[in-house]
């Protein structure tokens, strides 16, 4: 667990590692790897404040595996691990 608590409708996601080998067994160099677009939710904010003052809770929960927009969010490094802070709107779906 991290010490970062996202605010509002933001979600902290632990990035999944990209493939290191091709299906044929060739190693992929770091500069040629694709940026991952899925990960595991580590923390969620309290939700979005609506114009009437009520709070709409975030639809994802800690532990959910999510698919998100490839170039969304802000990359952060906590305790040597790569994380992404993204808005709930950038989450495309929950992987089953």
N, C-alpha and C positions, 0 to 999 in steps of 0.2 A: 504494500500500500504506500502511496505517496503522501506528502504533506501538502499537496496542492488541492484546494477546493475550488472548482470552477464557479463562476458567478452567473446569475441569470439563466439563460437557456444554453449555456455552453457545456460541452462534454469533454472529458479528458480520456483519450483513447491511447492504448498501448499499441504501437505500430507492429504489424506482423512483418517478419523478415521476408524479403523478396527471394526469388529463386537464385541459387548460387551456381547451378549447373543446368545445361540444356537437357532435353530428353535424351539426346545422343551421348551425354556424358562430358561435354566440353564445359570448362569453367568459364563463368561470366565475370569479367572484371568489374570492379565497383563502379567505375564511371559509365558502364553500359547497362547497369541494372535498372529495371523499371521501378518507379516509385510505387510502394504498396498503396492499395486503395481499400484496405480492410484492416480491422484490428478489434481489440477487445476493450470494452468500456470499463474504465477503472474508477471514474468518479463522475457525478452529474451535478449540475447546478440546481437551484431551487425552482427554476421555471421562469417563464416570460411574464412580465407584468403587462396586463392588457390595459387599454385606454380607460376602462371603467374602474381600474384599481385592483381587480381580482388577479390572481396568479394562476397561469396555466402550467401545470406540471409537465416535465419532460417525459416523452413517451418511451425512452429507453431506460434500462436499468443497469446497474453495475453487474458485470459478468456477461452481458450481451455481446455477441460478435456482430459487428456492423460493417456495412459497405458504405463508403463515403466518396464524395467528389475528389478526384485525384489531386487537384492543386488547391484544396481548401485548407483553412485553418492556419495555425501558427505552430511551428515545430519547437519543442522544448526538450532539453536534456535534463533529467532528474536522476541523481545517483547513478550516472553512467548509462541510463536507459533512454531510448528515444520515445517520446510521446508527442501527441498532437492535440491541441486545444481547438475544437471546432464548434460551430453553432449547430444546434439541432437541425436547422434547415438544410445543412450540408450533408446530413445523413440520408442516404438513398434507401436503405432498408436494413432489416435485421436478418442475418444469416441463420438458417435453421440447422 
